[in-house]
Structures are given as C-alpha cells and as structure tokens.
Amino acid sequence: MLREVLGGKIHSATLTETKLDYEGSCAIDRDLLDAANIAIYERVHIYNITSGARLDTYAIPAKRGSGKVGLNGAAARLGQVGDKVIIATYMQIPDEELVKHVCRVVILDEKNHIAKTLDHKCERPK
C-alpha cells in the first residue's frame, strides 16, 4: 500500500508578485526551494491563508536570497501581493517505508527569510 504524505512545506510565505501574462507556475527563491526539499518543476499545492484559495501548479526557481514568491499565469488570479501562503508537496511512500520518511517544514518571517526549519518523522497508525 502507498500512503501520500507531506514531502516539504514552506509556511507563511508572503506573495511578492503576481504575473498574469506568463505561461504559469510559482516562482520561489531557490534557497527556499532547497530548504524545503522542493524540486524545480515539482508539483506544488498552494494554500492562500489570506483568501482561502487553493491551487496546484509547479515550482520554478527565483534568484537565491531574493525572498521572491510569485504566482504566474492563471494562478495569479488567486492571490495578491502581500497575501500569506503555504506551499506544500506530497510524496507517495510505501507503507513499510513510512517510518523512515522525514518531512521538512520551513517557516518564514515577514520578509520571506527562513525563521525556522523543522523536520517531522512520519508514524504508522497503531
């Protein structure tokens, strides 16, 4: 059996830009992608804390250290500069491998700098 579990998460990111006239995606500071273990072009789920909107797209890298988190293309209609968002990935893990999986959570400050990084171990249900 496969279980779908959290892979990586960027928590409390602030949207720094929206570009409607773009082919799509979510641009994220490369340092934040690396810290959260999110691959370039990996599917990301974005939860807009400010508006409640939810969407799926893929991650593209923005300049390291820029603090950039931007919604592009149609996704730009689901957020505004200044909105707080959560960016998450999920992985399918075989049940017997679940206890080895560690999900990375990166918590950001108001300038999209890393405030804290947490690693959480998965547990199988009893």
C-alpha positions in Angstrom: 0.0 0.0 0.0 1.1 3.5 -0.8 0.4 6.5 1.5 0.5 10.1 0.4 2.4 12.2 2.9 3.8 15.6 3.2 7.1 15.9 1.5 8.1 19.6 2.1 6.3 22.7 3.1 7.1 26.4 3.1 4.9 28.0 5.7 3.8 31.7 5.9 5.4 32.9 2.7 4.3 36.4 1.6 3.5 36.8 -2.1 5.9 39.3 -3.6 4.5 39.4 -7.1 1.8 38.1 -9.5 2.2 37.9 -13.3 -0.9 37.1 -15.2 0.8 37.3 -18.6 3.1 34.4 -18.0 2.8 30.7 -19.0 2.2 29.5 -15.5 3.9 28.3 -12.3 5.0 29.6 -8.9 8.4 31.3 -8.8 10.1 30.6 -5.4 13.5 31.8 -4.1 15.9 29.0 -4.9 17.2 29.0 -1.2 13.6 28.3 0.0 13.1 25.5 -2.6 16.3 23.8 -1.4 15.5 24.3 2.3 12.0 22.7 1.8 13.4 19.9 -0.4 11.2 21.1 -3.3 12.5 20.2 -6.8 12.3 22.6 -9.8 9.2 21.8 -11.8 7.8 19.7 -8.9 4.0 19.9 -8.4 3.2 22.3 -5.5 -0.1 22.8 -3.7 -0.6 26.4 -2.7 -3.0 27.4 0.1 -3.7 31.1 0.3 -4.0 31.8 4.1 -5.3 35.3 3.3 -8.1 34.5 0.9 -8.7 30.7 1.4 -8.0 30.0 -2.3 -6.2 26.7 -3.1 -4.4 25.7 -6.3 -1.9 23.4 -7.8 0.9 24.4 -10.1 4.7 23.7 -10.4 7.7 25.4 -8.8 10.3 27.4 -10.8 13.4 28.9 -9.3 13.7 32.6 -8.5 17.0 34.2 -7.6 18.7 32.9 -4.5 18.3 35.2 -1.5 15.6 37.3 -3.2 12.7 36.3 -1.0 10.6 36.1 -4.1 7.4 34.1 -4.1 5.3 34.8 -7.1 2.2 33.4 -8.8 2.2 33.3 -12.6 -0.4 32.7 -15.3 -3.9 31.8 -14.2 -2.7 31.2 -10.6 -2.0 35.0 -10.4 -5.8 35.5 -10.2 -5.9 33.6 -6.9 -3.5 35.8 -4.9 -2.4 39.4 -4.4 0.9 40.8 -3.4 1.1 40.7 0.4 -1.1 37.6 0.8 0.3 34.9 3.1 0.5 31.4 1.5 1.5 27.8 2.4 3.4 25.9 -0.3 3.4 22.1 0.1 4.5 19.0 -1.8 3.3 15.4 -1.2 5.0 12.1 -1.8 3.7 8.6 -2.2 5.6 6.3 0.2 5.2 2.5 0.6 3.7 1.7 4.0 6.8 -0.2 5.1 9.0 2.9 4.3 6.8 5.3 6.1 8.7 5.3 9.4 11.9 6.3 7.5 10.3 9.4 5.9 11.0 12.8 7.3 9.1 15.8 6.1 10.7 19.2 6.1 8.8 22.4 7.2 10.3 25.8 6.5 8.8 28.6 8.4 9.4 32.1 7.0 9.4 35.6 8.6 7.6 38.6 7.1 10.4 39.1 4.5 10.4 35.5 3.3 13.6 34.7 5.1 13.9 31.4 6.9 12.9 31.8 10.6 12.9 28.1 11.5 13.3 24.7 9.9 11.6 21.7 11.3 11.9 18.0 10.4 8.9 15.8 11.3 9.1 12.0 11.3 6.1 10.1 9.9 4.4 7.4 12.1 2.3 4.5 11.1 -1.2 4.3 12.6 -1.5 2.0 15.5 
